[in-house]
């Protein structure tokens, strides 16, 4: 059994889409805890604000199967393969952590690089897993957030 964290984001009908994605995730994984919902400005393009959340779950699925399960949820919700990295999103699901493992397979990696890069990922992650240690940096998510001085000011609780 692996403890995993999943990041959810949407800026198209985001309240509805986060709720639907959460329900589908809970059907596919053993739910432990969900963060509060945070709002953040779109990154890398002009668009509506995003709503973001992180969910902590357990799974018996192997890494690739867990990723595949999240992609199936995105497709079932109507997500199309976007051509641009930065664009409006109906739903975006990312596997942030997979136990304490460091993996890179088929273009997917954990821990996800967005943990250190974006406040809308690290803030909710530190909320629900403050003492969990980043497998590469060897510091807790809470400490990682405290070292990113401007991160907390870039997201707002909804």
RALIN-V655881 format. One line per field, one symbol per residue. phi: phi as a letter, one per 20 degrees, with the letter a starting at -180 (. if undefined). A space follows every 10 residues. Layout:
phi: ???
//
This chain:
phi: .decccedbb cdlfffffff fgfffffdce fdbcffeddb ffdnaeaffe dcbcddbdbd ffgffffgff fffgffeofd ffeefdagcf bcdcfeccmd edcbblmdbc ffffgeecgf effffffecg efeffefmcf fffgffeege fffeccfe
//
